[in-house]
């Protein structure tokens, strides 16, 4: 019987999508990836979130294979990392020997231990459903269609996507290789549809604003995210037998399993947010069963901060909690949460960035660091949360900025960005005033907003702010890369940025005034005409950013 046969071992079968030096994508097996990681540019799956899910699996293998109980402190950890880095490729024999030991656990289909799945999920779901039936809410568990597994489709069982990225058979079945990738993605980023017995939040990775470091090759990227100590320089527990990766420990069949935050990275990186079982037919995956798996309570998210791939913000009740991505903010505007300030206790830098700081202080890495932010943005509340969009952005910074003795740079940049935020607000205020003087009087938007002045102002303010940040985006990135933290004077360089921002914002303000209808510029609204509103804007921006109004 097909359901009982072992099939598709992830160690040998090609399933991970990589991009070669020649910019070609290809599927490789888990063993092949580690043998040739230095030859690949990076992962190249269907979605950035899928690549993160696969990367965390690869990192778990590294933690399990390389970290032993001989790694007792920060110095040991740095020495291990440096030896691997200077080798410029993975010691394949070590990886191969480790993975072969657990070969039986890497079968995608297996009668007892299918990879990242629960073989007896039906029995576990039926057992859990007894409580639900007592509340008259028990429902028969049906196999979900492949369309719910594919992250690209954002498709529910009851609604079809209007413009799907796949058509025909591509929505009803998957190759084993595709299914393996989407299995990892579903485990990390599933929405709140797993309602048996009750939803406990979206998948674990969907709760994070994922931050990672991107290198020049897949080997470098994996190594730069191979974090061995926490922000207090304490090593993680990967050398201990008690805490293991998914394939090192017995499969947990408990549905809705409240767990403590793992101290071992290999356990956290392979956390099972969902209990899943893929269904196959004629060599294709045609559906799956899914229900709740492991989850943290709010307190567990903040106690140890063992997660290295997210930023943190302070919660007044329980301490630091993961900082989720904001789809309306470019990555540079989250600068304080990326690098911290040393002064601002409301944010904490991601562990992966702290690790780069250690590597820079030790003289192991130098040059430019590329940080990447990836996340899923959900809409809805509680049990109705569904993925609305995915977030991806990058930011290049000089490694010098994160050195311990250069922390003043970070603090001053954060302060300067806060000042620019206030100037952008003034641009929004100018647009809100002008639209009532010009647009509202000229009837351009009156009909659309049914004469609601607040809606008119709010829309104009929002659009102007978005334009301001969009035009500041490339300027800030270029300025940030131009910093020589060891030679430039902080005050002079910060004022250079403020002058750039002032020039950009004053020019946008000029454009808003110039776009006004000639017959409306002297109309007064709220005690101001266009010229008065413009003068107020210029004065406010100059006050915030310094200097004169030579650009206005």
C-alpha positions, 0 to 999 in steps of 0.5 A: 500500500502506497501510504505505508511505503518509504519514499523520497529521502531528503538526504539524496533527492533534489528538493532545495532550490538554489541559485548558481554562480551562473544565475541559474536555479536548480534543485539539490539534495540536502547532502549536495547542498552542504557539499557545494554551498560555497559554489551557490549564490543562495537559496532561490525558492518560490518565496523569501519566507520559504527560503527562511524556513529552509535556511532554519532547517540547514542551520539546525543541521549545522548546530547539531553537527558542529556544536559539541559539549566541548564548546563551553564559553564564548571564546570556544564558540568564536574559535569554532566559528572562525575555523569553519569560516576560514575553511571557506566551505563546509567540512562535508565528511562531518555533515555527511556522517552526522546526517547518515546517523539519522537517515531514517528520519529524513524520509518525506513519506514513512509509515512511522516517522515521516519528516516534519510530520505526524504519521498518526495525526488522524488518531490524534485529531480524533482524540482531541476532538472529544473535548470539542464535541462536548462543546458541540463544536466538533467537526469531521476533519477533512484533507485540505487541498494543495492550494492551502499548502502553497504559500504563493496562492494565499488560497482558502478552502472556500475562496479562490484567488482571483489571479492565481500564480498557478493554474490547472494541475499546479493547484491540485497536486505537487511534486514531492520536492515542491511539497517538501519545501511548502511543508517547511513553510506551512509549519512556520507561517501557517495562518490561524486555520488550524482550529483543532482544538483551538487556534493558538496563533499563527505559525511561530515564524509568522510571529517574528520580524525575521532578520538575517545576514546575507553573504556573497555565497550560500556558505557565507550566508549560512555561516553569518547566521550560525549564531553560537551565543546569546546577547549575554555571551552565554552559549546555547545548549546545542551540545547537550543530548537532552535538547535535540532537533526534530529528527533527534527526538521522538515524534511528539503526538500531542496536539496543542502542546504548550512548551517552554522556549528551547535553549538549544538552537537546533530545537528552536530552529526545528520547532513544530508549530503544526502537526501535519501529514502529507497525502500522496497519490500516483507520485504526487502530493494531493493534500494534507491534514493539519492541526495545532502543534507546539506553541509558546505562551506570551511569557515564554516569548520573552523569558530567555530571548533565545530566538536570534533571527528577530528584533525585539521591543519592550512589553511593559508587562512581560519584557521584550517580545518579538518585533513584527515587520511593518509592511508600510515601513522601509527597513532603514526606518527600523534602524534602532531595532536593527542595531539598538542604541545602547541607550534605548531600553525599548528595543533590543538588537537581533541576536544575529546582529549581535553575533556580527558585532562579536565577529567584527570586534574579534577582527574576523569579518569586515567591510559591508554587512547586508541585513535582510528583513523577511516576514509575513503580514497577517490581516484579521483578528484572533481566529480569522488571521490570514496572510495578506502579504509577505515583506522583504527588504535589505539594508547595507551597513558598514561593519564598523558601525556595529563595533563596540567603540562606535556605538555613539554613531548608532545612537546619533543616527537613531536620533537623527532619524527621529528628527526626520520623522518629525519633518516628514509629519510636517510635509503631511500637514502641509498636504492636508492643508493644501488639499482642503484649500485647493482640492476640496474647493476645486471639487477634485476629491469632494465627490470621492470622499462625500465631502468628509474633510477628515477623510480628505486630510487623512488621505492627503497626509498619508500620501505625502508622508509615503512620498517623502519616505519613498524619496528619502529611501535611496538617499539614506541608504547611500549616505549610510554606506558613505560613513567611515566610522573611524575617520568621519566626525559624527556631528558633521556627518549627521548634519550632512544627512539632515541637510539631504533630508531637508533638501528633499522634503522642501522640494516636495513641499514646493511641488505641492504648492506648484500643483495648486490651481491658480484660482485657489491659492488665495482661498483660506481654509482654517485661517491659512491660504496656500502661501501661508501654509507653505511658509509654516511648513518651511519654518517647521522643517528648518527648525527640525533639521537646522540650517536655512531655507535656501532650498525652499 
